[in-house]
Amino acid sequence: MAEQWESIYATPLPHRAELAKALLLEHDIPAVVVNSQSSSYPSIGWGKSEVHVPAKDATLAKVILENEATFS
């Protein structure tokens, strides 16, 4: 059975999603960035980047991001 992943952070700024991913990886939480931003109009900023983690790590990941000053 495949592991379930959950979106725990979304932002219109791709670099913020990458920072969140890096922070979670430092805490040994697997994380990936899913970019749903339109490649046709990147300067308009439609869409968002989401950070996904395994569902079993979602609660801890949210706490880590909430407690990190740069994400509050």
A tleap script that builds the chain and sets N, CA, C and O, in Angstrom:
source leaprc.protein.ff14SB
mol = sequence {
  NMET ALA GLU GLN TRP GLU SER ILE TYR ALA
  THR PRO LEU PRO HIE ARG ALA GLU LEU ALA
  LYS ALA LEU LEU LEU GLU HIE ASP ILE PRO
  ALA VAL VAL VAL ASN SER GLN SER SER SER
  TYR PRO SER ILE GLY TRP GLY LYS SER GLU
  VAL HIE VAL PRO ALA LYS ASP ALA THR LEU
  ALA LYS VAL ILE LEU GLU ASN GLU ALA THR
  PHE CSER
}
set mol.1.N position { 0.843 -1.186 0.000 }
set mol.1.CA position { 0.000 0.000 0.000 }
set mol.1.C position { 0.883 1.242 0.000 }
set mol.1.O position { 1.860 1.317 0.745 }
set mol.2.N position { 0.540 2.196 -0.823 }
set mol.2.CA position { 1.329 3.423 -0.937 }
set mol.2.C position { 1.121 4.313 0.285 }
set mol.2.O position { 0.039 4.354 0.870 }
set mol.3.N position { 2.175 5.017 0.650 }
set mol.3.CA position { 2.105 5.929 1.775 }
set mol.3.C position { 1.287 7.159 1.398 }
set mol.3.O position { 1.428 7.691 0.297 }
set mol.4.N position { 0.438 7.606 2.308 }
set mol.4.CA position { -0.382 8.790 2.074 }
set mol.4.C position { 0.413 10.042 2.419 }
set mol.4.O position { 1.080 10.103 3.452 }
set mol.5.N position { 0.336 11.041 1.541 }
set mol.5.CA position { 1.004 12.319 1.777 }
set mol.5.C position { -0.045 13.401 1.944 }
set mol.5.O position { -1.145 13.309 1.398 }
set mol.6.N position { 0.306 14.422 2.701 }
set mol.6.CA position { -0.639 15.491 3.020 }
set mol.6.C position { 0.012 16.844 2.785 }
set mol.6.O position { 1.188 17.044 3.089 }
set mol.7.N position { -0.771 17.774 2.239 }
set mol.7.CA position { -0.290 19.146 2.063 }
set mol.7.C position { -0.369 19.856 3.405 }
set mol.7.O position { -1.428 19.896 4.030 }
set mol.8.N position { 0.760 20.419 3.849 }
set mol.8.CA position { 0.771 21.072 5.164 }
set mol.8.C position { 1.124 22.554 5.076 }
set mol.8.O position { 1.062 23.269 6.076 }
set mol.9.N position { 1.495 23.017 3.876 }
set mol.9.CA position { 1.871 24.425 3.724 }
set mol.9.C position { 1.684 24.805 2.268 }
set mol.9.O position { 2.095 24.061 1.378 }
set mol.10.N position { 1.071 25.951 2.011 }
set mol.10.CA position { 0.883 26.427 0.649 }
set mol.10.C position { 1.224 27.913 0.583 }
set mol.10.O position { 0.915 28.674 1.499 }
set mol.11.N position { 1.859 28.310 -0.504 }
set mol.11.CA position { 2.271 29.694 -0.683 }
set mol.11.C position { 2.329 30.018 -2.173 }
set mol.11.O position { 2.613 29.137 -2.985 }
set mol.12.N position { 2.064 31.268 -2.540 }
set mol.12.CA position { 2.247 31.652 -3.948 }
set mol.12.C position { 3.723 31.893 -4.288 }
set mol.12.O position { 4.061 32.145 -5.444 }
set mol.13.N position { 4.592 31.816 -3.287 }
set mol.13.CA position { 6.019 32.096 -3.474 }
set mol.13.C position { 6.815 30.791 -3.419 }
set mol.13.O position { 7.024 30.240 -2.339 }
set mol.14.N position { 7.262 30.291 -4.580 }
set mol.14.CA position { 7.970 28.998 -4.610 }
set mol.14.C position { 9.178 28.926 -3.680 }
set mol.14.O position { 9.443 27.871 -3.104 }
set mol.15.N position { 9.915 30.025 -3.520 }
set mol.15.CA position { 11.100 29.971 -2.651 }
set mol.15.C position { 10.718 29.743 -1.190 }
set mol.15.O position { 11.486 29.138 -0.442 }
set mol.16.N position { 9.536 30.221 -0.771 }
set mol.16.CA position { 9.093 29.983 0.608 }
set mol.16.C position { 8.804 28.491 0.818 }
set mol.16.O position { 9.106 27.933 1.872 }
set mol.17.N position { 8.220 27.860 -0.193 }
set mol.17.CA position { 7.953 26.423 -0.091 }
set mol.17.C position { 9.265 25.648 0.009 }
set mol.17.O position { 9.366 24.688 0.772 }
set mol.18.N position { 10.260 26.063 -0.758 }
set mol.18.CA position { 11.563 25.387 -0.702 }
set mol.18.C position { 12.217 25.571 0.667 }
set mol.18.O position { 12.859 24.652 1.175 }
set mol.19.N position { 12.058 26.751 1.263 }
set mol.19.CA position { 12.602 26.985 2.609 }
set mol.19.C position { 11.903 26.092 3.633 }
set mol.19.O position { 12.548 25.533 4.521 }
set mol.20.N position { 10.590 25.961 3.506 }
set mol.20.CA position { 9.840 25.101 4.422 }
set mol.20.C position { 10.293 23.652 4.267 }
set mol.20.O position { 10.481 22.946 5.258 }
set mol.21.N position { 10.468 23.214 3.029 }
set mol.21.CA position { 10.933 21.849 2.770 }
set mol.21.C position { 12.295 21.621 3.423 }
set mol.21.O position { 12.502 20.604 4.085 }
set mol.22.N position { 13.217 22.555 3.241 }
set mol.22.CA position { 14.559 22.423 3.805 }
set mol.22.C position { 14.504 22.335 5.332 }
set mol.22.O position { 15.225 21.545 5.940 }
set mol.23.N position { 13.649 23.147 5.939 }
set mol.23.CA position { 13.515 23.129 7.394 }
set mol.23.C position { 13.009 21.768 7.868 }
set mol.23.O position { 13.509 21.220 8.850 }
set mol.24.N position { 12.027 21.233 7.172 }
set mol.24.CA position { 11.488 19.921 7.561 }
set mol.24.C position { 12.521 18.816 7.372 }
set mol.24.O position { 12.625 17.909 8.197 }
set mol.25.N position { 13.280 18.893 6.289 }
set mol.25.CA position { 14.326 17.887 6.065 }
set mol.25.C position { 15.375 17.930 7.168 }
set mol.25.O position { 15.919 16.893 7.545 }
set mol.26.N position { 15.666 19.135 7.693 }
set mol.26.CA position { 16.608 19.251 8.816 }
set mol.26.C position { 16.090 18.521 10.044 }
set mol.26.O position { 16.877 18.082 10.882 }
set mol.27.N position { 14.768 18.387 10.158 }
set mol.27.CA position { 14.147 17.673 11.281 }
set mol.27.C position { 13.821 16.225 10.917 }
set mol.27.O position { 13.026 15.572 11.593 }
set mol.28.N position { 14.442 15.725 9.842 }
set mol.28.CA position { 14.267 14.336 9.397 }
set mol.28.C position { 12.825 14.001 9.025 }
set mol.28.O position { 12.376 12.868 9.201 }
set mol.29.N position { 12.104 14.999 8.507 }
set mol.29.CA position { 10.764 14.757 7.994 }
set mol.29.C position { 10.832 14.826 6.472 }
set mol.29.O position { 11.183 15.869 5.921 }
set mol.30.N position { 10.503 13.731 5.784 }
set mol.30.CA position { 10.513 13.764 4.320 }
set mol.30.C position { 9.527 14.821 3.819 }
set mol.30.O position { 8.413 14.922 4.333 }
set mol.31.N position { 9.923 15.590 2.841 }
set mol.31.CA position { 9.048 16.640 2.315 }
set mol.31.C position { 9.321 16.833 0.833 }
set mol.31.O position { 10.454 16.693 0.371 }
set mol.32.N position { 8.268 17.156 0.097 }
set mol.32.CA position { 8.392 17.470 -1.321 }
set mol.32.C position { 7.592 18.733 -1.604 }
set mol.32.O position { 6.621 19.034 -0.911 }
set mol.33.N position { 8.011 19.470 -2.633 }
set mol.33.CA position { 7.280 20.655 -3.065 }
set mol.33.C position { 6.519 20.299 -4.332 }
set mol.33.O position { 7.088 19.786 -5.295 }
set mol.34.N position { 5.223 20.580 -4.313 }
set mol.34.CA position { 4.372 20.374 -5.475 }
set mol.34.C position { 4.000 21.762 -5.991 }
set mol.34.O position { 3.336 22.537 -5.302 }
set mol.35.N position { 4.436 22.062 -7.206 }
set mol.35.CA position { 4.210 23.386 -7.776 }
set mol.35.C position { 3.036 23.327 -8.734 }
set mol.35.O position { 3.098 22.650 -9.761 }
set mol.36.N position { 1.965 24.034 -8.401 }
set mol.36.CA position { 0.798 24.072 -9.280 }
set mol.36.C position { 0.688 25.426 -9.980 }
set mol.36.O position { -0.370 25.786 -10.497 }
set mol.37.N position { 1.786 26.164 -9.988 }
set mol.37.CA position { 1.805 27.470 -10.629 }
set mol.37.C position { 1.771 27.309 -12.146 }
set mol.37.O position { 2.406 26.410 -12.696 }
set mol.38.N position { 1.050 28.158 -12.796 }
set mol.38.CA position { 0.954 28.107 -14.253 }
set mol.38.C position { 2.280 28.504 -14.878 }
set mol.38.O position { 2.817 29.573 -14.587 }
set mol.39.N position { 2.805 27.640 -15.737 }
set mol.39.CA position { 4.056 27.974 -16.410 }
set mol.39.C position { 3.812 28.948 -17.556 }
set mol.39.O position { 4.755 29.537 -18.084 }
set mol.40.N position { 2.541 29.120 -17.944 }
set mol.40.CA position { 2.216 30.042 -19.031 }
set mol.40.C position { 2.340 31.497 -18.600 }
set mol.40.O position { 2.709 32.362 -19.394 }
set mol.41.N position { 2.028 31.758 -17.335 }
set mol.41.CA position { 2.039 33.130 -16.833 }
set mol.41.C position { 2.729 33.217 -15.472 }
set mol.41.O position { 2.098 33.635 -14.501 }
set mol.42.N position { 3.995 32.838 -15.371 }
set mol.42.CA position { 4.650 32.810 -14.051 }
set mol.42.C position { 4.739 34.177 -13.379 }
set mol.42.O position { 4.742 34.255 -12.150 }
set mol.43.N position { 4.810 35.249 -14.156 }
set mol.43.CA position { 4.953 36.575 -13.558 }
set mol.43.C position { 3.663 37.041 -12.894 }
set mol.43.O position { 3.697 37.908 -12.020 }
set mol.44.N position { 2.528 36.480 -13.297 }
set mol.44.CA position { 1.249 36.865 -12.696 }
set mol.44.C position { 1.099 36.223 -11.328 }
set mol.44.O position { 0.437 36.775 -10.450 }
set mol.45.N position { 1.708 35.061 -11.143 }
set mol.45.CA position { 1.678 34.410 -9.838 }
set mol.45.C position { 0.443 33.581 -9.586 }
set mol.45.O position { 0.114 33.319 -8.429 }
set mol.46.N position { -0.257 33.155 -10.628 }
set mol.46.CA position { -1.396 32.268 -10.434 }
set mol.46.C position { -0.895 30.920 -9.965 }
set mol.46.O position { 0.145 30.438 -10.415 }
set mol.47.N position { -1.633 30.324 -9.068 }
set mol.47.CA position { -1.234 29.019 -8.571 }
set mol.47.C position { -0.442 29.146 -7.292 }
set mol.47.O position { -0.299 30.229 -6.724 }
set mol.48.N position { 0.064 28.022 -6.858 }
set mol.48.CA position { 0.783 28.013 -5.594 }
set mol.48.C position { 1.742 26.844 -5.538 }
set mol.48.O position { 1.666 25.906 -6.331 }
set mol.49.N position { 2.631 26.925 -4.595 }
set mol.49.CA position { 3.537 25.824 -4.293 }
set mol.49.C position { 3.106 25.256 -2.953 }
set mol.49.O position { 2.874 25.996 -1.997 }
set mol.50.N position { 3.001 23.944 -2.893 }
set mol.50.CA position { 2.589 23.273 -1.663 }
set mol.50.C position { 3.692 22.351 -1.172 }
set mol.50.O position { 4.398 21.727 -1.964 }
set mol.51.N position { 3.830 22.277 0.142 }
set mol.51.CA position { 4.760 21.334 0.752 }
set mol.51.C position { 3.932 20.145 1.234 }
set mol.51.O position { 2.965 20.303 1.980 }
set mol.52.N position { 4.330 18.958 0.796 }
set mol.52.CA position { 3.658 17.724 1.187 }
set mol.52.C position { 4.606 16.877 2.023 }
set mol.52.O position { 5.801 16.788 1.739 }
set mol.53.N position { 4.047 16.254 3.064 }
set mol.53.CA position { 4.799 15.337 3.923 }
set mol.53.C position { 3.962 14.079 4.119 }
set mol.53.O position { 2.751 14.104 3.900 }
set mol.54.N position { 4.596 12.974 4.531 }
set mol.54.CA position { 3.804 11.781 4.843 }
set mol.54.C position { 2.746 12.132 5.900 }
set mol.54.O position { 3.022 12.880 6.838 }
set mol.55.N position { 1.540 11.586 5.739 }
set mol.55.CA position { 0.435 11.909 6.644 }
set mol.55.C position { 0.806 11.673 8.101 }
set mol.55.O position { 0.374 12.420 8.979 }
set mol.56.N position { 1.604 10.641 8.369 }
set mol.56.CA position { 1.986 10.339 9.759 }
set mol.56.C position { 2.860 11.433 10.370 }
set mol.56.O position { 2.954 11.532 11.593 }
set mol.57.N position { 3.507 12.264 9.530 }
set mol.57.CA position { 4.379 13.340 10.015 }
set mol.57.C position { 3.725 14.712 9.933 }
set mol.57.O position { 4.341 15.709 10.311 }
set mol.58.N position { 2.485 14.783 9.446 }
set mol.58.CA position { 1.854 16.079 9.161 }
set mol.58.C position { 1.715 16.959 10.400 }
set mol.58.O position { 2.017 18.151 10.339 }
set mol.59.N position { 1.268 16.402 11.512 }
set mol.59.CA position { 1.059 17.210 12.714 }
set mol.59.C position { 2.371 17.805 13.203 }
set mol.59.O position { 2.442 18.998 13.499 }
set mol.60.N position { 3.398 16.988 13.288 }
set mol.60.CA position { 4.704 17.475 13.735 }
set mol.60.C position { 5.251 18.514 12.759 }
set mol.60.O position { 5.818 19.521 13.183 }
set mol.61.N position { 5.087 18.282 11.466 }
set mol.61.CA position { 5.587 19.224 10.453 }
set mol.61.C position { 4.913 20.582 10.603 }
set mol.61.O position { 5.574 21.616 10.506 }
set mol.62.N position { 3.604 20.587 10.839 }
set mol.62.CA position { 2.873 21.848 11.019 }
set mol.62.C position { 3.384 22.592 12.246 }
set mol.62.O position { 3.552 23.811 12.212 }
set mol.63.N position { 3.631 21.862 13.325 }
set mol.63.CA position { 4.141 22.478 14.561 }
set mol.63.C position { 5.514 23.108 14.305 }
set mol.63.O position { 5.780 24.229 14.741 }
set mol.64.N position { 6.371 22.388 13.605 }
set mol.64.CA position { 7.703 22.909 13.303 }
set mol.64.C position { 7.597 24.211 12.506 }
set mol.64.O position { 8.269 25.190 12.830 }
set mol.65.N position { 6.765 24.230 11.474 }
set mol.65.CA position { 6.628 25.440 10.669 }
set mol.65.C position { 5.990 26.578 11.450 }
set mol.65.O position { 6.385 27.733 11.292 }
set mol.66.N position { 4.999 26.264 12.298 }
set mol.66.CA position { 4.337 27.295 13.096 }
set mol.66.C position { 5.297 27.909 14.104 }
set mol.66.O position { 5.183 29.093 14.419 }
set mol.67.N position { 6.235 27.129 14.612 }
set mol.67.CA position { 7.175 27.608 15.627 }
set mol.67.C position { 8.417 28.264 15.029 }
set mol.67.O position { 9.219 28.848 15.758 }
set mol.68.N position { 8.578 28.175 13.725 }
set mol.68.CA position { 9.725 28.794 13.060 }
set mol.68.C position { 9.375 30.248 12.777 }
set mol.68.O position { 8.380 30.524 12.107 }
set mol.69.N position { 10.166 31.162 13.270 }
set mol.69.CA position { 9.856 32.598 13.180 }
set mol.69.C position { 9.620 33.056 11.745 }
set mol.69.O position { 8.771 33.918 11.517 }
set mol.70.N position { 10.342 32.507 10.776 }
set mol.70.CA position { 10.209 32.982 9.403 }
set mol.70.C position { 8.921 32.531 8.737 }
set mol.70.O position { 8.610 32.982 7.634 }
set mol.71.N position { 8.154 31.638 9.392 }
set mol.71.CA position { 6.916 31.160 8.801 }
set mol.71.C position { 5.687 31.612 9.574 }
set mol.71.O position { 4.579 31.168 9.275 }
set mol.72.N position { 5.858 32.483 10.560 }
set mol.72.CA position { 4.707 32.916 11.359 }
set mol.72.C position { 4.097 34.170 10.802 }
set mol.72.O position { 3.117 34.677 11.350 }
savepdb mol mol.pdb
quit
